[in-house]
Amino acid sequence: MLLQKLRKDVCEANRDLERHHLVLFTWGNVSGIDRDQGFIVIKPSGVPYDELTPEKMVVMDLRGTVTEGSLKPSSDAPTHVVLYNVFPAIGGITHTHSPHATMFAQACRPIPCLGTTHADHFRGEIPVTRTLRKPEVEGHYERATGLVIAERFARLDSADMAAVLVANHGPFTWGDTPAASVINSVVLEEVARMAAGTLQLAPAVDALPGMLQDRHFLRKHGPAAYYGQK
């Protein structure tokens, strides 16, 4: 069986979606990639999280061709494939329909950086893609979803911003590992919840000043980071 450790990591990351209350039923998926071998491991489509095992994970190559596994891969697999090809530094991807992040996606509205909790983890507002056009929806829809994310990130750094909202749809996050991409989804949902509540209390609130955003982000990320233990 190919990629036994990665299969186990991806399986556990998918099960973490339920543990962190990010999904209902089978409304989400996590994948991981082995860059050296060029293979992606992803959740099988429609299988409940409590029934997942490493053996049920599906292995694909970077073109999206299934190379090992008896089950169909997640219906979002073509989106994951595009992102792994566009963002060569990432090692894991998570997609959910967590409620507050999805509210902003359905409103086609980015999540503004209103406080230091957000700034600690994401550098700037969480971007939202454009709405997919009719030929994209009627054609290779899931691949088009990946391409519209890539289009939105043409001038953004996927290391500084490890999350995106697909308009009318929901959030995708990524990280160095499958587990890290899930953590980013957990934080994204929390900052979305905080932003939604803040905007209810103060609809005209300003975003956090840029210098404060940068200070909080850079103390945790990058070569000059000093948060935590070495």
Residue pairs with C-beta under 8 A, 6 or more apart in sequence:
1 7
1 55
1 68
2 37
2 39
2 59
2 67
2 68
3 34
3 37
3 39
3 41
3 59
4 54
6 32
6 33
6 34
6 39
6 41
7 41
7 54
7 55
7 57
7 59
8 54
9 32
9 177
9 178
9 179
10 30
10 31
10 32
10 41
10 42
10 43
10 54
10 57
10 92
10 178
11 52
11 53
11 54
11 56
11 57
12 178
12 179
13 30
13 32
13 92
13 94
13 178
13 179
13 181
13 182
14 28
14 29
14 30
14 43
14 49
14 52
15 49
15 50
15 52
16 30
16 179
16 182
17 23
17 28
17 30
17 49
17 94
17 96
17 182
17 185
18 49
18 50
20 182
20 185
20 186
22 28
22 96
22 98
22 182
22 185
22 186
22 189
23 49
23 96
23 97
23 98
24 97
25 48
26 46
26 47
26 48
26 49
27 96
27 97
28 94
28 95
28 96
28 97
29 42
29 43
29 74
29 76
29 80
29 94
29 95
30 42
30 43
30 92
30 93
30 94
30 95
30 178
30 181
30 182
31 40
31 41
31 42
31 43
31 74
31 77
31 80
31 92
31 93
31 178
32 40
32 41
32 42
32 91
32 92
32 93
32 177
32 178
33 39
33 40
33 41
33 84
33 90
33 91
33 92
34 41
35 88
35 91
38 61
38 62
39 59
39 60
39 61
39 62
39 67
40 59
40 60
40 61
40 62
40 77
40 80
40 81
40 84
41 57
41 58
41 59
41 60
42 57
42 58
42 60
42 73
42 74
42 77
42 80
43 52
43 57
43 58
43 73
43 74
44 52
44 56
44 57
44 58
44 69
44 71
44 72
44 73
44 74
45 71
45 72
45 73
45 74
45 75
47 56
47 71
56 69
56 71
57 69
58 66
58 68
58 69
58 71
58 72
58 73
58 74
58 77
59 66
59 67
59 68
59 69
60 66
60 67
60 73
60 77
60 81
61 67
62 81
62 84
62 85
63 81
64 77
64 78
64 81
66 73
74 80
75 142
76 95
76 142
76 145
77 142
78 140
78 142
78 143
78 145
78 146
79 95
79 142
79 143
79 145
79 146
79 149
79 172
80 93
80 95
80 146
81 143
81 146
82 143
82 145
82 146
82 147
82 149
82 150
83 90
83 93
83 146
83 149
83 150
83 172
83 174
84 90
84 93
86 146
86 149
86 150
86 153
87 153
87 158
87 174
89 158
89 159
90 158
90 162
90 174
90 175
90 176
90 181
91 175
91 176
91 177
91 178
91 180
91 181
92 174
92 175
92 176
92 177
92 178
92 179
92 180
92 181
92 182
93 172
93 173
93 174
93 178
93 181
94 172
94 173
94 174
94 178
94 181
94 182
94 184
94 185
95 170
95 171
95 172
96 170
96 171
96 185
96 189
97 170
97 171
98 170
98 171
98 185
98 188
98 189
98 192
99 189
100 189
100 192
100 193
100 195
100 196
101 111
101 126
101 165
101 170
101 171
101 185
101 188
101 189
101 192
102 169
102 170
102 171
103 192
103 196
104 110
104 111
104 126
104 128
104 165
104 192
104 195
104 196
105 128
105 165
105 166
105 167
105 168
105 169
105 170
105 171
106 168
106 169
108 128
108 131
108 167
108 168
109 128
110 125
110 126
110 127
110 128
110 165
111 118
111 125
111 126
111 165
111 188
111 191
111 192
111 195
112 125
112 195
112 207
113 119
113 122
113 124
113 125
113 207
113 208
113 213
114 194
114 195
114 198
114 199
114 205
114 207
114 208
115 194
115 198
115 208
116 208
116 212
116 216
117 190
117 191
117 194
118 191
118 194
118 195
118 208
119 208
119 212
119 213
119 214
119 215
119 216
119 217
120 216
120 217
120 220
121 184
121 187
121 191
121 217
121 220
122 160
122 161
122 162
122 163
122 187
122 188
122 191
122 217
123 157
123 160
123 161
123 213
123 214
123 217
123 221
124 160
124 161
124 213
125 207
126 161
126 163
126 164
126 165
126 171
126 188
126 191
126 192
127 152
127 153
127 156
127 161
127 164
127 165
128 152
128 164
128 165
128 166
128 167
129 148
129 149
129 151
129 152
129 164
129 165
129 166
129 167
130 148
130 151
130 152
130 167
131 167
131 168
132 141
132 144
132 145
132 148
132 167
132 168
136 144
136 147
136 148
137 144
145 166
145 169
148 166
149 164
149 166
149 172
152 164
153 161
153 164
158 174
159 221
160 217
160 221
162 173
162 174
162 175
162 181
162 184
163 171
163 172
163 173
163 174
163 184
163 185
163 188
164 171
164 172
164 173
165 171
166 172
171 185
171 188
171 189
173 181
173 182
173 184
173 185
173 188
174 181
174 184
175 181
175 182
175 183
175 184
198 205
199 205
207 213
218 224
218 225
219 225
219 226
219 227
220 227
220 228
